[in-house]
Amino acid sequence: MATKKAADSTLYHLSPKGFWKRFRDAVVVNPEISSGLPLQGVNRFPPPGSRPEKYSTPATKASDIAQNPYWKRDVRRAYPQLSVITQTGLSSLLIEHSTPQVVAAPAEGDTAEGSKAVSTSQDPIELAAAISQITKSTKLYSESKLPPTLTLSYPRWRPERAPDAPHPQHAYFPLQLYK
C-alpha cells in the first residue's frame, strides 16, 4: 500500500550541526519542519559572485557629468515655483479660448518664418465681464439641451418613507426610516 511521503526537510535546506542540532532537537515543536535556509548550490545556479566578468554600469545621459551638473541633480534645491495669474490675464485667456480657433491654410508664397499668428491687443477686461460675455455668446446648455448625465447600470435610489421605528410619542429626536 502506497504511503504519503512528506518532502524531506534536509533535501533542499540547510540543517544545523553539532550543538545547535542537539539544541534544536530538544526545543523544536515539529522536527520535520525545515530551517528555511536554502542550499546555495541547489537553489541559486549560478551562485552569486561566481561569474568572472565584472558588472559595469551602462552609459546613460545621467552618467555624463558634462550634461548632468550638480545643480540639476540636487533635489533639495527643487523648490516649488510660484505661478501668478491675475484676473485680467485670466479673463483675456478665457475670451481668447472661448471660441474654436480656425487655422488658415498657408498661402503658396508664405514661408514658415513669414506666417505669424496675428494677435489682437484688447484692453484688459474684468473677470466678471469676461465670464458674462462668454456665456452670452455661447449657450452650452438650455432647457431643451441638457448637460450629459452619468449612465448607471443600476436604478437610482429614490428615498421612500418606511414605517417609523417604535419610539415614545413625544420623543425629541424620533427615528425616521427610509427604504
N, C-alpha and C positions, 0 to 999 in steps of 0.2 A: 504494500500500500504506500502510495506516494505521500510524503510529508512536506509541509511547507517549511522552507528554509528562509530565515531572515538573512539579509545581507551581512556579510562578515564585517564587523566594525573595525577590524585591523587591516582590511584589504586595501583601502584607499586612504586611510587616515593614520596619522602618527599615533603611536601608543606609548605611554610612559614606561620608563625603565628604572630599575633599582628601587631606591627609597620611595619615589613618587608612585611607582606601580603598587607597592605594598600599601601606601597611604590611600591610593585610590580604591584598591580592593576593600580596605577597611571602611571607607567613608561612603562610597558610591551607593546610590539607591538602586539604579539599574545597571548592572555590569555589562550589558550588551550594547549600551549606547557608546558612540564614538566620541573622541576628543574634539572633533570638529576641525582639526588642523589637517589640511590635505597634504598628501605626499607630493613633494615638489617635482620629482621625476615623472610621476604618472599624470598629474592634472595639468601641468603647465609645460607644454612642449612647443618650441624650445624654451628652456627655462630662462628667466630674466637674467640679463647680463651675460649670456653665453654667446651672443653674436659678435663677430670680430670687428665689424665696422662701427665707427663712432657716429652718433646722430649729429647732424648739422641742421641748424635752423634754416628753413628756406628763406631766400631773399625776397622781401616784400617792400612795398613803398614805406611802411613804417620803420623798417630796419635801416633805411638810408638816412643817415644823420643830416646830410645836407638838405634834404627835403622834409625833414621832420624835426624842427627845432624844439628846444625845451619848452618855450613859452606856449607852443601849441599842444604839447603833451601834458602839461601841468594842469590837471583837472581842478586843482584848488583855486586856480585863477579864472575859472569859467563862471564868472559872476552873471547873474541874470541881467539881461539888458532891458531897460525900460523903453516902453513904447507909448507915445502920447498921441492921442487923436482928439483934435478939437471938434467942437460942434460944427463949425463952418467947414472943416475938412471932411467930416462925415457926411454932411448934407450935400457937398459937391460930389462925393463918391456915390451917394445914393441916387442923385439925379443923373449922373453920368451913366450908371449901370442899370437904371430902371427900365430902359427900353432896349430891345435887342439891337446890337450893333451890326450894321451891314458893312461887309468888307467888299470894296470895289475891286474889280479885276484890274491889274496894271495895264496901262496902255502900251502899245508897241515901242514907243520912243522912250519910255521911262526906264530908268535903271534902278537897281536895288537901293543905291545911295540917294538917288533923287526923289524917290517916293517916300515922303514922310507923312505921318498922321497929322491932320490939321486939328489943332486944339483950339477950341473956342474959349476964350477967357471971359468968365462971367464974374459979376460982383458976388461977394460972399452972401449966402442966404442962410437964415436961421434954420435950425434943425426942424422945428415945428412947421415952418412954412414949407420946407422941402418935403416933409412927410405928407402934408396935406396936398401939395402939388402932385406928388406921385400917386396918391390914392385917388385923386380926381381924374387923372389922365388914364389910369389903367384900373379897371374894376376886376379884381381876381374872382371874387365870389359874389353872387347875388342870391335872391330868393329862389330863382329858377336854377342857378348853377351853384350847388353847394360844394363845400370842400370834401375831399375824399375821406371816407371813414375806414376804420380798421376792420378787415374781414376776420370774423371769428368762426372757429369750427364748432362752437357750442353756442346755445342760445344765451343771450344776455340776461343777467339776473335782474329781475324786477321784484322789489320788495313787496310782500303781501303780509297783511296782519294775520297773525295766528292767535288762537285763544290765549288770553293772558295767563301767566303763571299765578298760582294761588298766592295772595298777599292780603294783608289787613285792609279794611275798607278805606281808612284814612291814612294810608302809608305816604310818607314824604316823597320817596322815590319808588313808585310802583314799577315792576318789571314788565316791559312791553316786549312781546316776542314777534319776530318776523320769520317768514319762511321763504 
